[in-house]
Amino acid sequence: MSAVAEIERPRTRVRERAEEQSSAMSENQQAAIRSLANDLHRLNQSVMKAVESGVSVELVRSARHHSGNGCWGDLLTPVVLHARG
């Protein structure tokens, strides 16, 4: 084993949760959820990378998108809370 311990990353299970929740949806909806899950996974990786570089990040809802048929989704923006020099 190496002298430097590898940092254990949190397991968010984004993809697994998305698959579980989309099982009763249409193919088009499932494809959209898979794409969202992949993007969220990459976003989580980017947040962890930013934190490891010395920046604290908070994701806040900047707006809510409405489809006009009763569906909505939160839009996010990052807020840098602290940068370590």
Legacy VTK file of the C-alpha trace (Angstrom):
# vtk DataFile Version 3.0
C-alpha trace
ASCII
DATASET POLYDATA
POINTS 85 float
0.000 0.000 0.000
1.320 3.476 -0.812
2.370 5.939 1.875
-0.238 8.408 0.668
-3.741 7.215 1.489
-6.209 7.666 -1.290
-9.068 10.024 -0.390
-12.357 8.160 -0.376
-14.898 9.945 -2.509
-18.526 10.087 -1.442
-20.792 7.774 -3.409
-23.799 9.783 -4.594
-25.491 6.991 -6.581
-26.891 9.593 -9.030
-27.161 7.180 -11.947
-28.632 4.342 -9.895
-31.283 6.601 -8.332
-32.195 8.064 -11.711
-32.676 4.575 -13.180
-34.844 3.490 -10.241
-37.042 6.577 -10.500
-37.419 6.501 -14.293
-38.429 2.864 -14.755
-42.105 3.727 -15.417
-41.352 6.574 -17.857
-41.419 6.694 -21.648
-38.222 5.977 -23.626
-37.823 9.701 -24.362
-38.194 10.599 -20.686
-35.765 7.843 -19.651
-33.188 9.150 -22.144
-33.575 12.672 -20.727
-33.140 11.362 -17.171
-30.027 9.352 -18.169
-28.528 12.492 -19.705
-29.377 14.496 -16.571
-27.856 11.814 -14.320
-24.634 11.783 -16.367
-24.392 15.576 -16.215
-25.067 15.581 -12.452
-22.370 12.964 -11.953
-19.882 15.189 -13.809
-21.079 18.231 -11.823
-20.506 16.372 -8.534
-17.007 15.419 -9.687
-16.284 19.049 -10.567
-17.535 20.255 -7.180
-15.283 17.733 -5.397
-12.318 18.824 -7.539
-12.973 22.499 -6.711
-13.251 21.707 -2.989
-9.991 19.744 -3.081
-8.303 22.748 -4.723
-9.227 24.931 -1.736
-12.549 26.469 -2.785
-15.855 26.049 -0.970
-18.820 25.864 -3.315
-22.534 26.135 -2.695
-25.030 25.346 -5.439
-28.149 27.489 -5.160
-31.317 27.636 -7.209
-31.081 30.629 -9.504
-34.379 30.065 -11.292
-37.094 27.520 -11.892
-37.919 26.405 -15.429
-41.573 25.615 -16.185
-42.627 23.597 -19.223
-46.169 24.928 -19.380
-47.679 21.480 -18.732
-47.163 21.394 -14.970
-43.567 20.141 -15.001
-40.743 22.224 -13.586
-37.058 22.003 -12.789
-34.629 23.972 -10.654
-31.740 25.746 -12.390
-28.538 26.074 -10.362
-25.668 28.501 -10.076
-22.470 28.020 -8.084
-21.564 30.452 -5.328
-17.949 30.467 -4.141
-18.014 30.785 -0.380
-14.330 30.643 0.429
-11.063 30.430 -1.442
-7.966 29.268 0.376
-4.814 31.092 -0.667
LINES 1 86
85 0 1 2 3 4 5 6 7 8 9 10 11 12 13 14 15 16 17 18 19 20 21 22 23 24 25 26 27 28 29 30 31 32 33 34 35 36 37 38 39 40 41 42 43 44 45 46 47 48 49 50 51 52 53 54 55 56 57 58 59 60 61 62 63 64 65 66 67 68 69 70 71 72 73 74 75 76 77 78 79 80 81 82 83 84
